[in-house]
Amino acid sequence: MPDSLHPELKSDMLIPIHSEVPEPPTEKPTAQPRFTPQDRVRRLVWKMAIATLVLMAIGSATRVMNAGLACPDWPLCYGTLFPAQQMNLQVFLEWIHRLDAALIGLLAIVLVGYSWWKRQALPGWTPWVATLALGLILFQGVLGGLTVTEMLRFDIVTAHLGTALAFFMTLLVMGTLLLPHQPTGTVGKLPWLSLTAAVLIYLQSISGALVGSRWALHQCLVVTQLCSVMNIHLLGIIPATLITLAVVIAAWRTPALSGSLRQISNLVGLLLLLQLTLGFATFRLHLQVELLTIAHQMVGASLLGSLVCFTVLGLRDRKPVPTPLQNDFIQPA
């Protein structure tokens, strides 16, 4: 058969035919979730803690600006959600204070629901502590209503702040426990020292709230009344300062302390110095400068929160990490 009649046959015969073996299908690696349930809970808790600190700042501003009864009813303000006609600085402070509290309450409900829903992927204590936090914020709301209906009764106002601080500390404990942390085992007795300082700072905050709610500084300086309340707060500065300072010094003197604990201890030292300065200025100016009074309470809450974080992280750090040399001597059971 001539090649000219079938050129395609010739070309087919000249080209070697290779059998193509199909490659086995490769399994694509499953994409890991960007955030685990623990990450989401931790992020939500820290956001709530910041919102609570802001809430306490607004509450302090409401008190020093005499705006505690700017909204005469509760939970509404002048019978409406937004009192546009009555709006002024005092009404705005009380209104935004309630709004922030309501938002934190809603976030607490979300936290509880999500913690119980994802409880299998979370530490077992998480949903229970979240439920405790929700109970505290609900109790805080009741105290907020009583603050208005009972016309700023001093014991209710003091309990209002005390519960807010307890809620704030609960959030910080949750957030710190959920942080990734590699223990070093070098912390020694520092957590117990820090816990003592946190308790003293909390009691000092409560006595400060009592001084503010009863206007004890003005009463003592003007008409020599309620000086015992004022003196208790002043005398409480000494042990709280000494123990907190001992935490900072002990952290400096502890070798191989983890970097996070050392950073928190430095923050505690700075906050302590700032708090003492603000407290002295507030006392000398007889609570006449509102921003100083607000800053004094906020720095105190931040100092308390830093000590709580240091305590929790320190307790987690007590478990020593075995070195390779120690591992060589570990015999199998």
NORFEN-V802805 format. One record per helix or strand of 3 or more residues. SS is the DSSP state (H for helix, E for strand). FROM is the first residue (numbers start at 1). TO is the last residue. If there is no record, write none. Layout:
ss,from,to
SS,FROM,TO
SS,FROM,TO
This chain:
ss,from,to
H,7,14
H,37,64
H,89,117
H,119,121
H,126,149
H,154,177
H,190,213
H,216,223
H,227,253
H,259,284
H,290,316
H,324,328
